[in-house]
Amino acid sequence: MSAATAIRIADITIVDRFRVDYGDIDGLADSIKANGLLQPIAVTSDLVLLDGERRIKATTQLGHSTIAAHIVDPDELVRAERDANTVRKDFTPHRGGGDRAGGRATPQGEDRPRRHRPGIGRPTS
């Protein structure tokens, strides 16, 4: 997959999308405003959207005229999507998904060990 590049949102062609319910675009826009766009969209070399319509709606709502995009071959994207959904470990937020007081669930679903803080929990020698 190519490195992300900034493209003009107005130049993107959006056709034949499956999603009819876009969910919480305001929440996504708030997240993008606070954290930046964490995942670029995907378009073909002729700028037909393959993935990321919600991100486009959210960035447009924020007043952005460009968005980070990967320019990909559609066949490459199909393989990548398949792998992303089959060659991975499901996220299991059984520890509160970011509990700062204890172990934290990672995207792979495994808990990180607690960091030792001097004087807490271990005797010093």
C-alpha positions in Angstrom: 0.0 0.0 0.0 1.2 3.5 -0.8 2.1 6.1 1.7 -0.8 8.4 2.5 -1.0 11.6 0.6 -3.3 14.6 1.0 -6.0 14.8 -1.7 -8.8 17.3 -2.3 -12.1 16.0 -0.9 -13.9 17.6 -3.9 -11.9 15.5 -6.3 -13.1 12.1 -4.8 -15.8 10.2 -6.6 -18.2 8.4 -4.3 -20.3 5.7 -6.0 -22.2 2.5 -5.0 -21.7 2.6 -1.3 -23.2 -0.1 0.9 -23.6 1.9 4.1 -27.0 3.6 4.6 -26.6 4.5 8.3 -23.5 6.6 8.9 -23.7 6.5 12.7 -22.3 9.2 14.9 -20.5 11.5 12.5 -20.4 14.2 15.2 -18.5 11.9 17.5 -16.1 10.9 14.8 -15.6 14.6 13.9 -14.8 15.3 17.6 -12.3 12.4 17.7 -10.6 13.6 14.5 -10.5 17.1 15.9 -8.9 15.9 19.2 -6.6 13.1 17.8 -6.2 13.8 14.1 -7.2 11.4 11.4 -5.7 8.1 12.6 -6.6 6.1 9.5 -6.4 7.5 6.0 -9.1 6.8 3.5 -8.5 4.5 0.5 -9.1 5.6 -3.1 -8.2 4.2 -6.6 -5.7 5.9 -8.8 -8.6 7.8 -10.4 -9.8 8.9 -7.0 -12.9 6.6 -6.6 -13.5 6.0 -2.9 -12.9 2.5 -1.7 -12.9 3.0 2.0 -13.6 5.9 4.4 -16.9 7.7 3.6 -17.6 8.4 7.3 -14.2 9.9 7.7 -14.8 12.1 4.6 -18.2 13.3 6.1 -16.5 14.0 9.5 -13.5 15.9 8.0 -15.9 17.9 5.7 -18.0 18.8 8.8 -14.8 20.1 10.4 -14.2 22.4 7.4 -11.3 20.5 5.9 -10.9 20.6 2.1 -8.3 17.8 2.0 -7.9 14.4 3.6 -5.1 11.8 3.9 -5.6 9.0 1.5 -3.9 5.8 0.4 -4.1 5.3 -3.3 -4.5 1.5 -3.8 -5.3 -1.0 -6.4 -8.8 -2.4 -5.7 -7.6 -6.0 -5.8 -4.9 -5.1 -3.2 -7.6 -3.6 -1.0 -9.8 -6.7 -1.2 -6.8 -8.8 0.0 -6.0 -6.4 2.7 -9.6 -6.2 3.9 -9.8 -10.0 4.0 -6.5 -10.2 6.0 -7.6 -7.5 8.4 -10.7 -9.4 9.2 -9.3 -12.9 9.3 -5.6 -12.8 10.2 -5.8 -11.0 13.5 -6.8 -11.5 17.2 -10.1 -9.9 18.2 -9.9 -7.0 20.6 -11.3 -8.0 24.0 -11.8 -5.0 26.2 -12.3 -7.1 29.3 -10.1 -4.8 31.4 -12.1 -1.6 30.8 -10.3 -0.7 27.6 -7.7 1.7 29.0 -8.0 1.5 32.8 -5.1 3.7 33.9 -5.0 2.1 37.3 -4.5 -1.4 36.1 -3.5 -3.4 33.1 -4.6 -2.0 29.8 -6.3 -3.9 27.0 -4.2 -3.7 23.8 -5.8 -3.7 20.3 -4.7 -7.4 20.2 -6.7 -8.1 23.3 -3.8 -8.9 25.6 -3.3 -7.1 28.8 -0.2 -5.1 29.3 1.5 -5.7 32.6 1.2 -3.0 35.2 4.2 -0.7 35.4 6.0 -0.9 38.7 6.0 2.3 40.6 8.8 2.6 43.2 7.5 2.0 46.7 4.2 0.6 45.7 3.5 -3.2 45.6 7.1 -4.5 45.9 9.5 -4.5 48.8 12.7 -2.7 48.2 16.0 -4.3 49.1 
